[in-house]
Structures are given as C-alpha cells and as structure tokens.
Amino acid sequence: MSEQTDKIKKSLSYSIVDGVFFTVMLGCGERFFIPFALMLGANYFEIGLTVSLPILVGSLSQFVSLHLLEKVSSRKKIVTRGVFLQALTLLPMMLLYFISDHQVPLFIFLYILYFVSGHIISPAWNSWMGDLVDLQSRGSYFGRRNKIMETSTLITFVLAGSFLHLMKGKGNETLGFLVLFAIALIGRLISHHFLNKKYEPYFEVKSESKFTFIQFLQKITTTNFGHFVFFSVLMNFSFYVSAPYFTPYMLQDLHFSYFQYMIINACSMGSRLIFMPIWGRYSDRYGTRKILILSASFLPLTVLLWLFSNNFYFIAFLHVMAGFVWSGFELSSFTFILDSTSSEKRARCVAYYNVLNGIFILLGSLLGSLLIKFQIFHAPFVFTAFFGSFILRTLFAAIFLPQLKEVRKVDPISYPKLFTYIILRPLKKVSGF
C-alpha cells in the first residue's frame, strides 16, 4: 500500500468520525432551531423566512467560496475555518432568550450566519471528497457513511428530544435549549478536529476550468449535469412550498408535545438508517439515475398523504415512508453530482448549483406563505401549501426525470424489480434468508 493510499484510507475513516460529531450538532442544535423560533414567538411567515433566508444567503455565498478557492488553493483550509466559525455562531444563539427585544429577527440573523459559515464550505468539501472516494465505490462508501451518521443523528435526537420534553415539563424549557445548543457547539468543535486530520490531495484551480455563472446558465439545457440542475432546483422549489410548515403544524396546530415531535422525526431517521446503505449498494450496481428516478417518483406522495389524517400514528408512518424516499433521493442526487462533474470543475458546478437552489427555495417558501392564507374545504390553512407542493412535485418529476442520463456503465434492471429488491432487503436480513 502506497503512502498516499494509506493517507486516503485514514482520511475516509476520519471523515466518518467527523460526520458523527457533525450529527451531534445537527441532533442537538439544528433540528431544534424551528421549535426554538416558535418558543421565541415566531409566526408562520417568520418560520418561512427562518427556513428559506439562510439557504438563500448561504447559496449566494458560494461566489465567495469560489473566490476563496482561487486565492487560498486549499480546500482543507476553507472547510476547517468555515466549520470553526459555524460552531462559534451557536454561542450568541444560546443567549437570545435573555434579550427582551427583537428575538426572532436576531435569531434569523444568527441562523443566516450559522448557515453561511457551514454552506460556504460546500463546493470545497464536495471537490475534496470527490477526489478521496473512488468513482466505482461512491454509492457504497457514502451509503455506509450516511448510515453511521443517521444512527448517530437518531440517537442524539432521541436523547435531546426526551431531555427537552422533560425540561419543559419542569418549566425549564429555556434552559433545555441552552444545554442542547452547548452540546451542539462542542460536537462541531470535535468535528473540526477530525477534519483537520484529513489528507488533501493536490489541487489546483486551472484557468481552463473556470467559467462564469452566465456561461453556466447558457449551457444548463445542453448538458447532463445541467438537466439535473434544472430538475433539482425546480423540485426544491416545490418542496419548500410546504417544507417550512410541517413543524409548526405539528407543534402549534396539532399541539403535539416535544416527545411526540421527537418520536415522529425518529421514525424518519430510523427509516433512513435502514435504507440509506441499501440505496447506495444498488446505486453502485444499477446506476445513480435509476435510484434518482425511483425515489423521486414517490416524493409527491409523501406530502399528499398529510391531507388525509392528523392522527399521531399516521403521521409517524408518513415519516417512515418519507425516510425511505428521501434517503434514496438525497444519496442519488449527491452521487449524481460527483459522477457528472470533473474534478477540476466540480467545485464551481456545485457552487452555481447551490446559488440556483437558494433562489428557488426562497421563492418556494414565499409561494407557500401566500398559499397558507387561503383555506380549502374548511381544512387547516397549511393544507393549501401541502396540496400545492404535491401538484408541483408531480409536474416537475414527470417533465424532467426522463431527460437525465446515466454516466456510468451499469447493469440493467426494471424499476418494479429494483423497488422490490430495496423493500425486501431489510426483511431478508431480519429473516436470515
């Protein structure tokens, strides 16, 4: 084994450990940002801004990220410094409740700083990991890494949710959030430590690999990656018509407790934990496009079913289903980006893709905030946004999915057979057959 191969092997292990401690921040911090905003008194419109504005500003920061890559020429430095700054933003969040005025606007501002410092590293991190992970094993590696991270997120989130439920019962809800955010801060600092230990292969930004955002837009309808970008940003637009409003609907309209909120989200995480490595394994064999189309075909159903019942157990089942679908969609989207972009152009492609994503996510959230002002058939106001999201998801999936092409040579398989394999795989493991 060569010295470089050994460094890469260790770095991939460090990346998993980094991911685990990142999920500590996620499970104790970011997953509770919306409940924290609701405790501060945020309304539906402010929740929409809380979700979408950080994503938009974080996406626009990708232009800064590309500039940093050209000036610094080290993806590792950009990633580690961004992660350290993200950890620091949790400190003022912990003190927000003790400020009497403008709590929600200040929280949105801090969330923007949190998101920008974490999002600005995205092109550099994607480029870095794309060079570390071999093309033929990306599905299985990221499937395994994501499985470990989902396990850690599930455990962290269950413990954090149970703790917050207990603290609220004792009248110490504010202290509960403060403790969780402190743990999230420590988790991100440990994540930063393991990112520092990773090896960075030689990287150079070549002049011939540069292209402007306008040039990117001009070619968006002529390349395979461009077709994916078009599909993905429109799907994200449709997702965020409804996405900001699930949590306030459960906590405010249905009056679910933090414990019920924790159980529901744990159902989604548990489902992702089971199916993520399975999607990854079949992605390596049958292709990213196949997995992307299969999982995306179910996305409209995951929002439509919210209209049929507000029963706690039914919503928990929906989250099991959503975990299955979203794990396939997110994994295949990520690997599709790596597969369809070259190492030299990947960071710039990811940056421009994220910029478009942020713009369309904000537009989707604003459309959702308009739709919830209208009521249909005496149903809850959020149902209008849910139904609008369903229509748009169905439309965009039907139009754009057929345009995507597989970039690798893979084994053929029908969609019904692939779906059966993925569903039955966990049952085979349990039964021993």
N, C-alpha and C positions, 0 to 999 in steps of 0.2 A: 504494500500500500504506500503510495507516494505521500510526501508531506502535505501537499495541497489537498489530496483526497481525504487525509486524516483530519485536516482543518475543517473541511466542508462537512464531514460526518459529525464532528463535535458541534459545529455551528448549527446543524439541523436539530441536534438534541437541545442545545441552548435555546433555540427558537421555540421549542415546545415548552420549556420551563418559563421562558418569557411570556408565552401565551397564557400559561396557567395563572401567573400573577397579574397579567392584564385582566383576566376574568374576575379576579378579586376586586379590582377597581370597578369592573362592569357590574358584578353582582351586588356589591355593597354601595356603589355610587350611582353610576349612570342609569341603572334600572329603576332607581327611585327618584330620579330628577323630576318626573311629572307628578308623582304623589307629593313631593316636596313643594312644587309650584302650587299645587292645589291647596296644600296646607297654608301657604302664604296668601291664598285668596285669589289665584288666577282664574279667569273665566274661560269659556270655550275659545274665544277669539285669541286670547293671550296664550292659551295652550297651543293653538295652531302656530302662533309666532314662535313659541318656545321650541317647538319641534323643527320648524322649517327654516327660520332665520339663521341659526348656527350652521345648518347644512349649506345654505346659500353662501354665506360669508366664507365658510371653510372651503367650499368649492372654488370660489374666486381666488382664494389664497394659493391655489395651485400655480398661478402665474408666478408668484413669489418663489414657490418651490422650484420651478424650472430655472429661475434666475440663480437661486442658491446652488443648484446642481452644477451650473456652468462656472460659478465663481469658486465654490468650495471643492468640487470634483471628488467629494466623498459622501456616498450615500449614508454611510455609518454615522458620520458626524451630524448630518441633518436629522436622522431618525432619533439618535440618542438625545440630542438637545431639545428636539420637539417634545419627546416623551417627558423629559425633566420639567419643562415648562408646563405641560399638561398637568402633571402631578401638583405643581405649585398652585394652580388655579382652584384646587379644592379647598385651600386654606381660607380664602375670603368667603367661599360658599358656606363654610361652617359657621361664620359669624353673622350671616344675613338676618337671621331671625331676631337678633338683638338690635337691628336698625329699625327704627319706627316708621320711616317714610320710604316710599318707592321701592318696596321689597321686590315686587315682581319684575319691574323694568331692570333693576340691578341684577336679579338672578338671570334674566335673559342675556344681559351684557356679559356676565361671567360665564354663562354657558357658551356664548359665542367664542370667548377667549379659550375656554376648555376645548371646544370643538376645532377651532382653527389650529391650535398648537398640536392637536392629535392628527388633524386631517392634512396639514401641510407636509407631513412625512409620507403620505400615501404613495406618490409617484416613486420616491426614492426607495421605500420599503418593497413595493411591488417589483421594481427593477432588480433590487438586491436579491430578493428571494427567487426571482426568476432565473438568476444566474447560479444560485446554490442548488436548486432542485432540478433533477434530470427530467427532460421532456416526457419520457415514457412512464415515469412514476409519479407525476404530479398529482393525479387523482388519488392514488392510494396514500401518498405522504400527507397531503392536505386533508384527506378524509380522516386519517389517523390523528393528525394534529388537532383537527376540529373536534373529533370525538373526545379527546382528552380535555380540550378546552370546554366543551359542552358539559362534560362531567363536573369539572371544577365550577363552572357557572351555576349549574344546578345546585350543587352542594352549598356554594356560597349564598346563592339567592334564597334558598330554603331557610338557611340559618339566619340570614339577615331579615327576611320577611317575618319569621317567627319572633325574632328579637324585637322588631318594630311593633308587631301586634301586641306583644307583652308590655312594651313600654307605653304604648297608647292606652292600654287597659289600666295602667298605673298613673295615667295623667302626665307622663313624661315623654310625649311624642317628640318634642323638640330635641331633647337630649338624645333620644334614639337616633334621629337623623344625624346629629353631630358625631356620635360614636361611629356610625356606619361610614360617614364621609372620611373620618380619620383613618379607618381601616383601609378604605379605598386609596387614600393617599399613600399609605405605607406599601400597599400592594403594587402601585405603579412605580414606586421608587425601586422596589426589588426587581420588577420587570426591566427597569432601566439598567440595573446592574448586569443582568444576563445578556441584554442587547449589546452592552459594551464588550462582552467576552467573545462575541461572534466574529468570524473571519469575513473580510470583504474582498472578493476577487477584484482583479484590476478592472478599473472602469474609467472610460474617457468619453467625454461628450464630443463627438466628431461633428464638424461643420456640416457635412453632407447629411447628417441625421436630423438636422434642425428643420423645422417647418412651422409656419405661423398658425395661429388659431383660424384665421380666414382660409388658409390653404387646407386645413383640416376639414372645415365645413364644406369647402368646394368638392372634396373627394368623398364625402360621407355616404353618397349614394352609389359609389363606384367600387368600393372595397368590401370585403367580407367583414372586417372589423367595423367599418362604417355602418353596414346594415345592422350589426349587433348594437352599436351605439344608438342608432335610431330607434330600434325596438326597445332597448333597455330604458332610455330616458323617457319614452312615452309610457312604458309600463310603470316606472317610478312616479310619473305624473299621476297616473290612475291610482296607484297605491296610496299616495299621500292625500288624495281626496278624502280618504277615510281614516288613514293611519293615526293622525293625532288625537282622534276622538274615542278610541276604544277604551283607554284607561279612565278618562273622566266619565264615560258612560257607565263603566262598571262601578267606580267608587262613588260617584255622585248620584246618578240616576237610579242604579240598581242597589245602591247602598251596601255593596259588598265590603266586608272587613279586609284589613291588610292580610289576614291569614287566608281568606278566600282568594284574594288577589295573588298571593304567593302560590297557592295550590294551582290556580289556573295557569300561571306562567310556568310553573314547574312541569306541568303536563306538556307544554310546548317544548321545553328544554329536554325533557326525558325522551320525547319522540325524536328530536333532532339528534340526540345522543345515540339512539339506536340506529337511525337510518343514514346519518352522515357518512360513516365509513362504507356502507353498502353502496350508496350513490357513487362514492369515489372509486370503489373497486370496479363497478360496471362502467364507469366513465372511462377508465383506462382501456377497457376491453372493447366497448361498443361506441365510444366517442362522446365528446362533450356535447355536440349538437343534439344527439339523441336524448341525453339526460335533460338538457335545457328545454327541449320541446315538450317532453313528457311531464316534467314538473310544472312548467308554465301553463300547461293546459288545464291544470287543476286550480290555478290561482283565483280565477273568478268565483269558483265555488266556495273558497274559504271566506269570502266576505258576504256572499249571498245568503248563506245559512244563518247569519246573525239575525236576519229578519224574521225567523220562524219561531224563536223561543228566547226568553230571558232566564230560563232555568239554569241554575248554577252548574249542574252536571252536564247539561247540553253544551254550555259554553266551554266547559273543561274538555269535552270531547272535540269541540271545534279546534281547540288549541293543540290537541294531539294530532289532528289532521293537518293543521297549519304547520306544525313542526316537521312533519313528514314532507310536505310540499316545499316549504321554504328551505329546508336543508339541501334538497336537490337543486333548487333554483340558484341559491347563493353559491354553492360549490361549483356548479357548472358555469355560472357567469364568471366567476373568478378564474377558473382554469381556461375558459374560452378566451379571456383577455390575454393570458400568458401564451396560449397556443397561437393566437392570431397576430401577435406583435413580435418584432425582432428585439433583441436585447438593446440595441442602440436607440431604438425609437420608443421603447416601451414606456419609459417614464413620461415622455411628452404625450404619448397617446392616452395614458391613464389620467394625466393632468387635465387635458382638454375634455376627456370623457366626464371627469368629475365636475368640471365647470358647467357643462350642459346639464348634468344630473341635478346640481344645486339649483339652477334656474327653474327647471321643470318641477322639482319638488316643491319649491316655494309657490309656483303657480297652481299646483295641485292642492296644496294646503289652503290657499286663498279661495279656490273654487269650492272646496269643502266647507269653508267658513261661510260662504254665501248660501250653499245648499241647505245647511242646517237651520237657516232662517225660515225655511218652508216646511210645512207639515203635510204628509200624505196619509189619508185614511185614519186620522187620529192616532197615528203611531208616533213614537218618540222622534224628535226633530233630527237626531243623528241618523235615523234610518234613510233620510233622503240622501245624505252623503254616502252611506253604505251602498245604496242601490245605484247611485251614480258611478261609484267606483267599480261595481260589478259590470255595468254596461261598457265602461271604458276598457277594463281589463279584457273582456271578451272580444271587443272590437280590435284592439291593438294586437292581441295574440293571434287572431285569425288572419290579420293582414300581413304581419311582419315575420312571424316564425318561419313560414315556408321559404323565405329568402335567405336564411342562414345556411352556410355550407360547412361541412366537416373539413378540418385542415390536416388531419392525420389519416393514415390507412388503418381502418378498424374492421372488426368482424361485423357482418350484417345480422340484424335481429329485428323482428316485428315489435311494434310498440306494445300490443297486448301481452306478448311473451315476456318482454322486458319488465313491464309493470308487475306481472305475476312473479317473476324471479325476485324482484325487490321486496314485494309484500311478504312472500313466503320465506325469505331468507332468515328473518328472526325466529320464525316458527320452527324452521329446521334446526336451528341452533338449540332451541329450548327442548325439542323432542329428541334430539340426538341423531336424527336421520340425515 
